[in-house]
Amino acid sequence: MFGADPTVFPAAFAALYAAHEVGDHWLQTNGQACGKGANGWAGRLLCAKHVATLTAVKLAALTVVATVLGLPLNPYAVAVALGIDAVSHYWADRRVTLLALADWLGRTVLPGKGEFARLGDGAAAPTGTGAYALDQSWHIGWLAVAALLASLGVAS
């Protein structure tokens, strides 16, 4: 109906998920991890560098998977998918934005979501905190959107 090959979506999601795990945890520098949420241009630049590296890793993963499996990918669909994923990742990684969303949801439709975002041992941050759980689930949700977008425009 939308011109998508149903084999592309799961392969694209698997590639994006694996690349996300490597890029978000192994390739992100300590400076980026600690400073990307800082106010001002320094924080914005650290976040942008992290997202640029992460997006390059995701593109490489998609390219390898598509080549090895012989999957047809529309380069325009991939560009849109990775662009939307990058914007969503940057937005969440600025930290104050995701916390504001959790606070708003906690006041409106999901009571306690802001409190959940603040759970955990700050000394172990970000892992083991509510903020980390919300951050990662946000990213994984957008990976699914990106994988679906990447599979569009592919004639089956």
C-alpha positions in Angstrom: 0.0 0.0 0.0 2.8 2.4 0.9 5.3 0.8 -1.4 7.3 -0.8 1.5 9.0 -4.2 1.5 8.0 -5.9 4.8 11.4 -7.5 5.2 13.1 -4.1 5.3 11.4 -2.8 8.5 12.6 -5.6 10.9 16.1 -5.6 9.4 16.3 -1.8 9.6 15.1 -1.8 13.2 17.6 -4.4 14.2 20.5 -2.5 12.5 19.3 0.9 14.1 18.9 -0.7 17.5 22.4 -2.3 17.5 24.0 0.9 16.2 22.1 2.9 18.8 23.5 0.8 21.6 27.1 1.1 20.3 26.8 4.8 19.5 25.0 5.9 22.6 27.1 4.0 25.0 30.5 3.0 23.6 31.2 5.9 21.1 29.8 8.8 23.1 32.7 10.5 24.9 32.6 11.2 28.6 32.6 14.9 27.8 29.6 14.6 25.6 27.7 12.4 28.1 28.4 14.8 31.0 28.0 18.1 29.1 25.4 17.6 26.4 22.6 18.8 28.7 24.5 22.0 29.8 23.0 25.4 29.2 24.3 27.4 26.3 26.2 26.7 23.1 28.8 24.4 24.8 26.1 21.9 25.7 24.4 22.3 22.4 27.6 21.6 20.5 28.5 18.6 22.6 25.0 17.2 22.0 25.3 17.9 18.3 28.7 16.1 18.1 27.2 13.1 19.9 24.2 12.9 17.6 26.3 13.4 14.5 28.5 10.4 15.5 25.5 8.4 16.4 23.8 9.1 13.1 26.9 8.1 11.1 27.0 4.8 13.0 23.3 4.2 12.2 23.9 5.0 8.5 26.8 2.6 8.4 24.8 -0.2 10.1 21.9 0.3 7.7 24.3 0.2 4.8 26.0 -3.0 5.9 22.7 -4.8 6.7 21.1 -3.7 3.4 24.2 -4.8 1.5 24.7 -8.2 3.2 21.0 -9.1 3.1 20.4 -7.6 -0.4 17.7 -5.4 0.9 16.4 -2.5 -1.2 16.7 0.8 0.6 15.5 4.1 -0.8 18.3 6.6 0.0 15.7 9.5 0.4 13.6 7.5 2.8 16.8 6.6 4.8 17.8 10.2 4.9 14.4 11.3 6.2 14.4 8.5 8.7 17.9 9.3 10.0 17.1 13.0 10.1 14.0 12.5 12.2 15.8 10.1 14.5 18.7 12.6 14.9 16.3 15.5 15.8 14.4 13.3 18.3 17.7 12.1 19.8 19.1 15.6 20.1 15.9 16.9 21.6 15.8 14.2 24.3 19.6 14.4 25.1 19.4 18.1 25.9 17.8 16.6 29.1 15.7 19.6 30.2 13.3 18.9 27.3 12.6 15.3 28.3 12.3 16.2 31.9 9.8 18.9 31.0 7.8 16.4 29.0 7.8 14.0 31.9 6.7 16.8 34.3 3.9 17.8 31.9 2.7 14.2 31.5 2.8 13.8 35.2 0.5 16.8 35.7 -1.9 15.8 32.9 -2.3 12.1 31.9 0.4 10.0 33.6 0.5 10.9 37.3 3.9 10.6 38.8 5.9 10.6 35.6 8.0 13.6 36.6 8.8 11.9 39.9 9.8 8.8 38.1 12.2 10.8 36.0 13.9 11.9 39.2 14.2 8.4 40.7 17.5 6.8 41.3 20.9 7.3 42.7 22.4 10.5 41.3 25.9 9.0 41.9 25.1 6.3 39.5 23.6 8.6 37.0 22.5 8.3 34.4 22.2 4.5 34.4 19.9 3.2 37.1 17.7 6.4 37.1 14.2 7.1 35.9 15.6 9.7 33.6 17.9 7.2 31.9 15.0 4.7 31.5 12.8 7.4 29.9 15.7 8.6 27.7 16.4 5.1 26.4 12.7 4.2 25.8 12.3 7.5 24.0 15.2 6.7 21.7 14.0 3.1 21.0 10.5 4.3 20.2 12.0 6.8 17.6 14.2 4.0 16.2 11.0 2.1 15.4 9.6 5.2 13.6 12.9 5.6 11.8 12.9 1.9 10.7 9.4 2.2 9.4 10.3 5.4 7.5 13.4 3.8 6.1 11.3 0.9 4.7 8.9 3.3 2.8 9.4 3.9 -0.8 10.7 0.4 -1.4 8.9 -1.5 -4.1 8.2 -5.1 -3.0 
